[in-house]
Amino acid sequence: MKIFQIILLILIALMSITAGAAKALLVPEELAFLEGVGIPQTMIVIYGVLQILGGVVMLVPRTKQVGLIIAIIAFAISTVLIFISGRWSFGLVSLLPILISSWLLFSARQQSQTRVPE
């Protein structure tokens, strides 16, 4: 189970980093979509940097939970915007990273509570 969680964590981190990079670098498709729902370029770049930060931070064991929380929030914002744009099937698929990240966060919290202090 531990190996499965590590693989999922790495995949979620990569998703967060690549999604953030697309926003921070103002990739035309991301820019068109986000500007289309009324988000200015400056906010798009900040949003992207936060996604990158969340992806990187979740790979550090001490800050994994913080990174997962950032990723969950960022994925949730994207999913809401996808639903607002009327892309329902893609919106439903976009719920998957939120669910996986939430499960990883729940697992990390359980593991940190069951550790014996040194």
NORCOR-V386539 format. One record per pair of residues at least 12 apart in sequence whose ideal C-beta (glycine too) atoms are under 10 Angstrom apart, sorted by the first residue. I is the first residue (numbers start at 1). J is the second residue. D is the distance in Angstrom with one decimal. If there is no record, write none. Layout:
BEGIN
i=I j=J d=D
i=I j=J d=D
END
This chain:
BEGIN
i=1 j=107 d=8.8
i=2 j=107 d=9.6
i=2 j=111 d=9.5
i=5 j=100 d=10.0
i=5 j=103 d=8.7
i=5 j=104 d=6.4
i=5 j=107 d=6.1
i=5 j=108 d=8.5
i=5 j=111 d=9.3
i=6 j=104 d=9.8
i=8 j=97 d=9.9
i=8 j=100 d=5.7
i=8 j=101 d=8.8
i=8 j=103 d=8.1
i=8 j=104 d=6.1
i=8 j=107 d=9.5
i=9 j=58 d=6.6
i=9 j=59 d=7.3
i=9 j=64 d=7.4
i=9 j=67 d=9.1
i=9 j=68 d=8.2
i=9 j=100 d=9.1
i=9 j=101 d=9.0
i=9 j=104 d=5.8
i=9 j=107 d=9.6
i=9 j=108 d=8.9
i=10 j=55 d=9.9
i=10 j=58 d=9.4
i=10 j=59 d=7.4
i=11 j=97 d=8.8
i=11 j=100 d=8.0
i=12 j=54 d=9.4
i=12 j=55 d=7.7
i=12 j=58 d=7.1
i=12 j=59 d=9.8
i=12 j=67 d=9.1
i=12 j=68 d=7.7
i=12 j=71 d=6.2
i=12 j=72 d=9.5
i=12 j=75 d=8.7
i=12 j=97 d=6.1
i=12 j=98 d=9.8
i=12 j=100 d=5.9
i=12 j=101 d=5.4
i=12 j=104 d=6.7
i=13 j=54 d=8.3
i=13 j=55 d=4.4
i=13 j=56 d=7.3
i=13 j=57 d=8.9
i=13 j=58 d=5.2
i=13 j=59 d=5.2
i=13 j=64 d=9.5
i=13 j=67 d=7.4
i=13 j=68 d=9.2
i=13 j=71 d=7.7
i=13 j=101 d=9.7
i=14 j=55 d=7.0
i=14 j=59 d=9.6
i=15 j=51 d=9.1
i=15 j=55 d=7.5
i=15 j=71 d=8.1
i=15 j=74 d=10.0
i=15 j=75 d=8.1
i=15 j=96 d=9.8
i=15 j=97 d=5.7
i=15 j=100 d=9.2
i=15 j=101 d=9.1
i=16 j=50 d=9.4
i=16 j=51 d=5.1
i=16 j=52 d=7.3
i=16 j=53 d=8.8
i=16 j=54 d=5.1
i=16 j=55 d=3.3
i=16 j=56 d=8.5
i=16 j=57 d=9.5
i=16 j=58 d=7.3
i=16 j=59 d=9.9
i=16 j=67 d=8.0
i=16 j=68 d=9.3
i=16 j=70 d=7.9
i=16 j=71 d=4.6
i=16 j=72 d=9.7
i=16 j=74 d=6.7
i=16 j=75 d=7.6
i=16 j=97 d=8.1
i=16 j=101 d=8.5
i=17 j=48 d=9.9
i=17 j=51 d=7.3
i=17 j=52 d=5.4
i=17 j=53 d=9.2
i=17 j=54 d=8.5
i=17 j=55 d=3.7
i=17 j=56 d=6.7
i=17 j=58 d=9.7
i=17 j=59 d=9.3
i=17 j=71 d=9.7
i=18 j=51 d=8.9
i=18 j=52 d=9.0
i=18 j=55 d=8.2
i=19 j=47 d=9.5
i=19 j=48 d=7.8
i=19 j=51 d=5.4
i=19 j=52 d=8.7
i=19 j=54 d=9.8
i=19 j=55 d=8.3
i=19 j=71 d=9.3
i=19 j=74 d=7.5
i=19 j=75 d=8.1
i=19 j=78 d=7.1
i=19 j=97 d=8.9
i=20 j=45 d=9.8
i=20 j=47 d=7.7
i=20 j=48 d=4.4
i=20 j=49 d=6.7
i=20 j=50 d=7.0
i=20 j=51 d=2.9
i=20 j=52 d=3.7
i=20 j=53 d=7.6
i=20 j=54 d=7.5
i=20 j=55 d=6.5
i=20 j=56 d=9.3
i=20 j=70 d=9.9
i=20 j=71 d=9.4
i=20 j=74 d=7.4
i=21 j=48 d=6.7
i=21 j=49 d=9.5
i=21 j=51 d=8.1
i=21 j=52 d=6.2
i=21 j=55 d=9.2
i=22 j=34 d=10.0
i=22 j=44 d=9.7
i=22 j=48 d=7.0
i=22 j=51 d=8.9
i=23 j=39 d=9.5
i=23 j=41 d=9.8
i=23 j=43 d=9.5
i=23 j=44 d=5.2
i=23 j=45 d=6.8
i=23 j=46 d=8.8
i=23 j=47 d=5.5
i=23 j=48 d=2.9
i=23 j=49 d=8.1
i=23 j=50 d=9.1
i=23 j=51 d=6.6
i=23 j=52 d=8.7
i=23 j=74 d=9.3
i=23 j=78 d=9.2
i=24 j=44 d=8.1
i=24 j=45 d=5.4
i=24 j=46 d=8.6
i=24 j=47 d=8.3
i=24 j=48 d=3.3
i=24 j=49 d=5.4
i=24 j=50 d=9.3
i=24 j=51 d=8.0
i=24 j=52 d=6.4
i=25 j=45 d=8.6
i=25 j=48 d=7.4
i=26 j=41 d=6.5
i=26 j=44 d=6.7
i=26 j=45 d=6.9
i=26 j=48 d=8.3
i=27 j=44 d=9.9
i=27 j=48 d=9.3
i=30 j=44 d=7.2
i=30 j=47 d=9.7
i=30 j=48 d=8.1
i=30 j=78 d=9.9
i=31 j=44 d=6.6
i=33 j=78 d=9.4
i=33 j=81 d=7.6
i=33 j=82 d=8.4
i=33 j=85 d=7.0
i=33 j=87 d=9.3
i=34 j=47 d=7.8
i=34 j=48 d=9.5
i=34 j=78 d=9.1
i=34 j=81 d=7.2
i=34 j=85 d=9.9
i=36 j=81 d=9.2
i=36 j=84 d=9.9
i=36 j=85 d=7.0
i=37 j=80 d=9.5
i=37 j=81 d=5.2
i=37 j=82 d=9.2
i=37 j=84 d=6.0
i=37 j=85 d=6.2
i=38 j=81 d=9.5
i=38 j=84 d=9.6
i=39 j=77 d=9.6
i=39 j=81 d=8.0
i=47 j=74 d=7.1
i=47 j=77 d=7.4
i=47 j=78 d=8.8
i=48 j=74 d=9.1
i=50 j=70 d=6.3
i=50 j=71 d=9.5
i=50 j=73 d=8.4
i=50 j=74 d=6.3
i=50 j=77 d=9.7
i=51 j=70 d=7.6
i=51 j=71 d=7.3
i=51 j=73 d=9.5
i=51 j=74 d=4.6
i=51 j=75 d=8.5
i=51 j=77 d=9.4
i=51 j=78 d=8.7
i=52 j=70 d=9.8
i=52 j=74 d=9.7
i=53 j=66 d=9.5
i=53 j=67 d=7.8
i=53 j=70 d=6.5
i=53 j=71 d=9.6
i=53 j=74 d=9.5
i=54 j=66 d=8.1
i=54 j=67 d=5.0
i=54 j=68 d=7.7
i=54 j=69 d=7.9
i=54 j=70 d=3.1
i=54 j=71 d=4.3
i=54 j=72 d=8.5
i=54 j=73 d=8.0
i=54 j=74 d=6.0
i=54 j=75 d=9.2
i=54 j=101 d=9.3
i=55 j=67 d=6.9
i=55 j=68 d=9.9
i=55 j=70 d=8.3
i=55 j=71 d=6.6
i=55 j=74 d=9.1
i=56 j=70 d=9.9
i=57 j=69 d=9.5
i=57 j=70 d=6.8
i=57 j=71 d=8.9
i=58 j=70 d=7.7
i=58 j=71 d=6.2
i=58 j=101 d=8.4
i=58 j=104 d=8.2
i=58 j=105 d=9.2
i=58 j=108 d=9.3
i=61 j=108 d=9.2
i=64 j=104 d=8.1
i=64 j=105 d=8.4
i=64 j=108 d=5.6
i=64 j=111 d=9.9
i=64 j=112 d=9.2
i=65 j=104 d=9.2
i=65 j=105 d=6.1
i=65 j=108 d=5.3
i=65 j=109 d=6.6
i=65 j=112 d=7.5
i=66 j=105 d=9.8
i=67 j=101 d=9.3
i=67 j=104 d=9.9
i=67 j=105 d=9.4
i=67 j=108 d=9.9
i=68 j=100 d=9.8
i=68 j=101 d=5.3
i=68 j=102 d=8.1
i=68 j=103 d=9.7
i=68 j=104 d=5.7
i=68 j=105 d=4.3
i=68 j=106 d=9.4
i=68 j=107 d=9.8
i=68 j=108 d=6.9
i=68 j=109 d=9.5
i=69 j=101 d=8.6
i=69 j=102 d=9.7
i=69 j=105 d=6.7
i=70 j=101 d=9.6
i=71 j=97 d=7.6
i=71 j=98 d=8.7
i=71 j=100 d=9.6
i=71 j=101 d=5.1
i=71 j=102 d=9.8
i=71 j=104 d=9.1
i=71 j=105 d=8.9
i=72 j=97 d=8.5
i=72 j=98 d=5.9
i=72 j=99 d=9.5
i=72 j=100 d=9.7
i=72 j=101 d=4.8
i=72 j=102 d=6.0
i=72 j=104 d=9.4
i=72 j=105 d=6.9
i=73 j=98 d=9.4
i=73 j=101 d=9.6
i=74 j=97 d=9.4
i=74 j=98 d=9.6
i=74 j=101 d=9.5
i=75 j=94 d=7.1
i=75 j=95 d=8.6
i=75 j=96 d=9.1
i=75 j=97 d=4.8
i=75 j=98 d=4.8
i=75 j=99 d=9.5
i=75 j=100 d=9.3
i=75 j=101 d=6.5
i=75 j=102 d=9.6
i=76 j=94 d=9.2
i=76 j=95 d=9.0
i=76 j=97 d=9.5
i=76 j=98 d=5.7
i=76 j=101 d=9.4
i=76 j=102 d=9.7
i=78 j=91 d=9.4
i=78 j=94 d=6.4
i=78 j=97 d=8.9
i=78 j=98 d=9.3
i=79 j=91 d=5.8
i=79 j=92 d=9.0
i=79 j=93 d=9.3
i=79 j=94 d=4.2
i=79 j=95 d=6.1
i=79 j=96 d=9.6
i=79 j=97 d=8.4
i=79 j=98 d=6.4
i=80 j=94 d=9.3
i=81 j=94 d=9.4
i=82 j=94 d=5.4
i=82 j=95 d=9.7
i=83 j=95 d=9.6
END
